[in-house]
């Protein structure tokens, strides 16, 4: 299993409840396909660098997970189909990136 990180931007017209439902839907898709969710972060409403679909802000969410490579295609297909998602990016964390992400999570826990 490889470690991946997906950041996606949800449309700003969603309420907090609708945003959480969308994130839960995507987490559910991952777990149904055998992925193990390591970390989830909601970065909140942020200004976009450029307008996407005439929107200048969006809800940023990041999910860090371990999965087989075949799961990524299914997951990204669902992201593409969902009209609430403006943009997404999935990256595979290599060894050093995974270590950095773990340090970042641990530092964040200490701050809370």
N, C-alpha and C positions, 0 to 999 in steps of 0.2 A: 504494500500500500504506500502511496506517495502522499505527501502533505501539500495541500493546496490552500490558496487564499482567494476568495472572491469578494470584490467590492462592487456593489451595484447602487445605482441612484434611482430612487423612486420619485414619482411625480409629486410636486408640493401641494396638490389639491386634496391629498388624502388627510383624513383625521389621524390622530395618534393611534386609535383603535384599528383603523384600516391598515396603517403602516405596520403595526405589530402582526396583524393577520397575514399580510403579505410575507413578512420575514418568517413567520411560523410555517407558512405554506412551503417556502423554499427549503427550510430546515427539514421539514417532513419529507420532501422529495429526496433529499440527501440520505436521510436515515432509512427510508424505504428501500433504497438501492444499496444499502450496506455500508454507507459512509459513517465515520465516527466524527462528530462535531467536537472540536477542541475549544473553540472560542467564538464568541459573537460580540460584536460591538456596534452600537448605534451611534453614529457621529453627529446625528441631528440634521437640522435644516441648514444648508450652506449655500452660498452664492456660487453659481457656476461660472466658469471662465468665459463661456460663450453660451448664447441661448440654444436650447435644445427643444424642439417642438414649441417654440415661442414662450418657453419658460426660462426664467433667469435663476431660479433656486431649485433645490431638490434635497430629499432625505437621503443621506449617505449611510449605507450599512456595510459591514464587513463580516464575513463568516470564514473562519479558519477550520479546515477539516482534513481528515485522512480518508482517502478513497482509492479505488482502482481506477485506472485511466478511462475505462469504458463508461464510468458513471458521469464523467465530465460532459460528454456529448449529450446525454439525457438531461442533465441539469441545465446546460446552456440552452437546449431546445425549449425548456419550460420558461427560462428567463426571456427568450426571444418572443415567445407567444404571449406573454403577459403584458398587457398594455399599460400597466402601472410602472413598468421598468423603463426608464429613459436610456440608461447605458449600464453596461456591466463589463468587468474584466476579471478573468480568472488566471492566476499565475501559479506555477508549480514552485514550491519552496525547495530549493536545494539545501544541502546540509547546513551551510552557514546562515542562510536566510531563516531556516527553521530554528536554529539556536538563537538568533537575534529576536525572532518573534516570541520565543519562550522567555527571554530576558525582559522584553518589553511588557509581557503579560504579568510577570512577577513584580516588576517595578510598579505597574499600575495597581496591583493588589495591595502593595505596601502603602501607596498613596491614599487608597480608600480606607 
